[in-house]
C-alpha cells in the first residue's frame, strides 16, 4: 500500500509486520498514490504524483521492494496501471496517456492531450478493450487510442471535468463528472449513449454488478443507478461525509466509508444497511483480501478486520 507520506509499504498479512518500505523522497519530493497497484507476476507496478508536477511509474520486486525500473513522467501518473501483454499504460495528471515496456520501463509512446484544456483531475482512468485504450483526460475529454501505436481512434467531450474511474458494461463506458452527471459512451465509437444528472460531484464508481452502477455523490451519499432504465434505484446517506476513495462490492454487499470512521455494507438491491465496521480514524482506502477487511485511514493507521 502507498501512503501520503510518500512511502510505499509491504506488510505481513498475519500480523502487520512491515516487510519492506520504498521511500519516494529519494527520487525528489515525497509522492502521492492515487491509482491501484498492478500485480504483474512477481512485480508491483504503480504510478505516483508529487507537488512539484512530476512523479514516477515504479516497478518494484514484490518480495524485496527492490526497483526493477522507474519511469519519470511530467505530472506523475494518477490513474491505475493497465496491462496488455508486455505493455503497461497509465494516465498522467496532465491528461497524457503513456505506454511503457513492462520489462524495462522504456517509454514506447505517449498520447499527449495538450489541446484538451487545463482543468485537471486526480481521478483519470484507463481501460483496455479490443486492441484500444480508452482513457479520460482534461476538461472532460474521453479518448480512445490504438493500444499498439497510440494513434487516436475517437474523442468525446463531456460537460465537465471527469471525476471518477471509467467502468464498462457491455459496449458502454460509464464515467462521473465534477458537475454531478453520469455519462455513458459507446466503447468503440465514443458516441454518447447515456446521461443522468445526479446531485453534487461524483467521486467514485464501483466495478459494475450486472447492469447496475454504484457511485458516490457529494451531496447524497451512495447512489445505485440502472443505466438501462435511466433511473436511480436507491440512495443511501452515509450518516457523515463520505471519505472512501470508491465503493467496492464484497460478499453480496456494496461498501463505502465515511469521515466518522464507519465502513458500511449495503444491500445491493435495496440499499438497506446490513453490516458496519467502526474504526478510530477517517476511512480512506479499503480492500477485502484473504478473508480480511483492510482499512487505511487519513491519520496513517492501517486496520485488519474480520469483515
C-alpha positions in Angstrom: 0.0 0.0 0.0 1.0 3.6 -0.5 0.8 6.4 2.0 0.6 10.2 1.8 4.0 10.4 3.5 5.5 9.2 0.2 6.3 5.7 1.5 5.2 2.5 -0.2 4.9 -0.5 2.2 4.6 -4.2 2.1 3.1 -5.8 5.2 2.9 -9.3 6.6 -0.8 -10.1 6.3 -0.8 -12.2 9.5 0.4 -9.6 12.0 1.1 -6.3 10.2 4.9 -6.5 10.3 6.5 -4.2 7.8 8.5 -6.4 5.3 9.9 -3.5 3.3 9.5 0.1 2.5 10.2 2.2 -0.5 10.7 5.9 0.3 9.9 8.0 -2.8 11.6 11.1 -1.4 14.9 9.5 -2.7 13.6 10.5 -6.1 12.5 14.0 -5.3 9.5 15.3 -3.3 7.5 12.6 -1.4 4.9 11.2 -3.8 1.2 10.6 -3.6 -0.6 7.5 -4.8 -4.0 7.6 -6.4 -4.2 4.5 -8.6 -4.5 0.8 -7.7 -1.4 -1.3 -7.9 -1.0 -3.7 -10.8 0.5 -7.1 -9.8 2.4 -8.4 -12.8 3.8 -11.8 -12.0 6.4 -11.0 -9.2 6.4 -7.2 -9.9 4.3 -4.4 -8.5 3.6 -1.6 -10.9 2.1 1.6 -9.8 2.0 5.4 -10.5 2.8 8.3 -8.3 2.5 12.1 -8.4 4.1 14.8 -6.4 3.5 18.5 -5.5 6.2 19.7 -8.0 4.3 18.4 -11.0 6.4 15.3 -11.5 6.3 11.7 -10.5 7.2 8.2 -11.5 5.8 4.9 -12.6 7.5 2.3 -10.4 8.1 -1.4 -10.9 9.2 -3.0 -7.6 10.0 -6.6 -6.8 7.1 -7.9 -4.8 9.2 -9.8 -2.3 12.0 -7.3 -1.6 10.8 -3.9 -2.8 13.9 -3.6 -5.0 13.4 -1.3 -8.0 13.1 -3.2 -11.3 12.6 0.1 -13.1 11.1 3.5 -12.7 9.9 5.9 -15.4 9.8 9.7 -14.7 6.7 11.3 -16.0 5.8 15.1 -16.1 2.7 15.5 -13.8 3.1 12.0 -12.4 0.7 9.1 -13.1 -2.5 9.3 -11.1 -4.5 6.5 -12.7 -4.4 2.8 -12.2 -2.0 0.9 -14.3 -3.5 -1.2 -17.2 -1.7 -4.1 -18.6 -1.9 -5.6 -22.1 0.7 -8.4 -22.5 4.2 -6.9 -22.2 2.9 -3.3 -22.2 1.5 -1.2 -19.4 -0.4 2.1 -19.6 -1.2 5.0 -17.2 -2.7 8.5 -17.4 -0.7 11.4 -16.0 -2.1 14.3 -14.0 -1.7 16.4 -17.2 -4.0 14.1 -19.1 -1.4 12.3 -21.2 -1.6 8.5 -21.7 1.8 6.8 -21.6 2.7 3.3 -22.8 5.7 1.6 -21.2 7.5 -1.7 -21.6 6.7 -4.0 -18.7 10.1 -5.5 -18.9 12.3 -2.4 -18.5 10.0 0.7 -18.2 11.0 2.0 -21.6 8.6 4.7 -23.0 7.1 3.2 -26.1 4.8 6.1 -26.9 2.9 9.0 -25.3 -0.5 10.3 -26.4 -0.5 14.0 -25.2 -3.6 15.9 -24.5 -2.3 19.5 -24.9 -5.4 20.6 -26.8 -7.8 19.2 -24.2 -7.9 22.2 -21.8 -6.5 23.0 -18.4 -8.9 21.6 -15.8 -7.2 18.6 -14.4 -8.3 15.7 -12.1 -6.6 13.2 -9.8 -9.1 10.6 -10.9 -8.1 9.9 -14.5 -8.7 6.3 -15.6 -7.9 3.9 -18.4 -9.4 0.6 -19.6 -8.3 -1.8 -22.3 -10.9 -3.0 -24.9 -10.5 -4.8 -28.3 -7.0 -3.5 -29.0 -7.7 0.0 -27.8 -7.1 2.0 -24.6 -10.0 4.2 -23.6 -8.9 6.9 -21.1 -10.1 10.2 -19.5 -8.2 13.4 -19.8 -8.5 17.2 -19.1 -11.7 19.2 -19.3 -14.0 16.2 -19.6 -12.4 14.6 -22.6 -12.6 10.9 -23.3 -10.2 9.4 -25.8 -9.6 6.0 -27.4 -6.2 5.2 -29.0 -4.7 2.2 -30.6 -3.0 0.2 -27.9 0.0 -0.7 -30.1 0.7 2.7 -31.7 -1.1 5.4 -29.7 -3.0 6.5 -32.8 -6.3 8.2 -31.9 -9.5 6.4 -32.8 -12.1 8.8 -31.3 -12.5 11.7 -28.9 -15.6 12.8 -27.0 -16.1 15.8 -24.7 -18.4 15.7 -21.7 -19.9 18.7 -19.9 -17.3 19.0 -17.1 -14.2 17.5 -15.6 -14.1 13.8 -15.2 -14.0 12.9 -11.5 -14.4 9.1 -11.3 -13.0 5.9 -12.8 -14.1 4.5 -16.1 -16.4 1.5 -15.8 -17.6 -0.7 -18.7 -20.9 -2.6 -19.0 -21.2 -4.4 -22.3 -20.4 -1.9 -25.1 -20.8 1.3 -23.0 -18.2 3.0 -20.8 -19.5 5.0 -17.9 -17.9 7.9 -16.0 -19.0 10.5 -13.5 -18.1 14.2 -13.6 -17.3 17.1 -11.3 -20.6 18.6 -12.4 -22.6 15.7 -11.0 -23.6 13.9 -14.1 -23.1 10.2 -15.0 -22.3 9.6 -18.7 -22.0 6.6 -20.9 -20.4 6.5 -24.3 -20.0 3.6 -26.8 -16.7 2.0 -26.2 -15.8 1.6 -29.9 -17.0 4.9 -31.3 -17.3 7.4 -28.4 -20.9 8.1 -29.4 -22.9 9.3 -26.4 -25.4 6.6 -25.2 -26.4 7.7 -21.6 -26.6 10.8 -19.4 -28.2 11.2 -16.0 -27.9 14.2 -13.7 -27.3 13.5 -10.0 -26.8 15.8 -7.1 -23.3 17.1 -6.3 -19.9 16.0 -7.6 -19.4 12.3 -8.3 -16.3 10.8 -6.8 -16.0 7.0 -7.2 -17.7 4.2 -9.1 -17.6 0.6 -8.1 -16.9 -2.2 -10.5 -20.3 -3.0 -12.1 -22.7 -5.5 -10.6 -24.6 -6.9 -13.6 -26.3 -3.9 -15.2 -26.1 -1.6 -12.1 -23.6 1.0 -11.2 -22.9 2.3 -7.7 -21.4 5.8 -7.3 -20.5 8.2 -4.5 -22.1 11.6 -4.8 -21.0 14.6 -2.7 -24.4 15.8 -1.5 -26.2 12.5 -1.4 -24.0 9.6 -0.4 -24.1 6.3 -2.2 -26.3 6.1 -5.3 -27.4 3.0 -7.2 -28.1 3.6 -10.9 -29.7 1.4 -13.5 -28.4 2.8 -16.8 -30.7 0.5 -18.9 -33.8 2.1 -17.3 -32.1 5.6 -16.9 -33.2 5.8 -13.3 -31.8 5.9 -9.8 -32.7 2.7 -7.9 -31.9 3.9 -4.5 -29.8 6.3 -2.5 -28.2 5.9 0.9 -26.9 8.6 3.3 -23.6 7.6 4.8 -24.5 9.5 8.0 -21.3 11.6 7.7 -19.4 13.0 4.8 -18.1 10.1 2.6 -14.4 9.7 2.6 -13.5 6.4 1.0 -12.0 6.7 -2.5 -14.6 4.4 -4.2 -17.3 1.9 -3.2 -16.5 -1.8 -3.5 -18.7 -4.9 -3.8 -17.9 -7.8 -1.5 -19.9 -10.7 -0.1 -23.1 -9.6 -1.8 -22.9 -6.0 -0.4 -21.8 -2.6 -1.6 -19.3 -1.0 0.8 -18.4 2.7 1.4 -16.8 4.6 4.3 -17.2 8.0 6.0 -15.3 10.6 7.9 -16.8 9.3 11.2 -14.7 6.1 10.8 -17.5 3.8 9.8 -17.4 1.4 6.8 -20.9 0.3 5.8 -22.1 -2.6 3.8 -25.4 -2.0 2.0 -27.8 -4.4 0.3 -27.1 -4.3 -3.5 -30.8 -4.4 -4.4 -32.4 -2.2 -1.8 -29.6 -0.1 -0.3 -30.6 -1.2 3.2 -27.6 -1.2 5.7 -26.6 -4.8 6.5 -23.1 -4.6 8.2 -20.8 -2.0 9.5 -17.3 -1.7 11.0 -16.2 1.2 13.1 -12.6 2.3 13.5 -10.7 5.3 15.0 -10.0 7.5 12.1 -11.3 8.7 8.7 -11.8 5.8 6.3 -9.8 6.3 3.0 -8.7 3.2 1.1 -10.0 -0.2 1.9 -9.9 -3.7 0.4 -11.0 -7.3 1.0 -8.3 -9.9 0.8 -7.9 -13.5 2.0 -11.0 -13.2 4.2 -9.9 -10.0 5.9 -11.0 -6.4 5.6 -8.2 -3.9 5.3 -8.8 -0.2 6.0 -6.4 2.6 5.6 -7.0 5.9 7.4 -6.0 9.5 6.8 -4.1 9.6 10.0 -1.8 6.8 8.8 -3.2 3.8 10.7 -3.9 0.5 8.8 -6.5 -1.8 10.3 -7.1 -5.5 9.6 -10.6 -6.6 10.5 -12.9 -9.6 10.1 -15.5 -8.5 7.5 
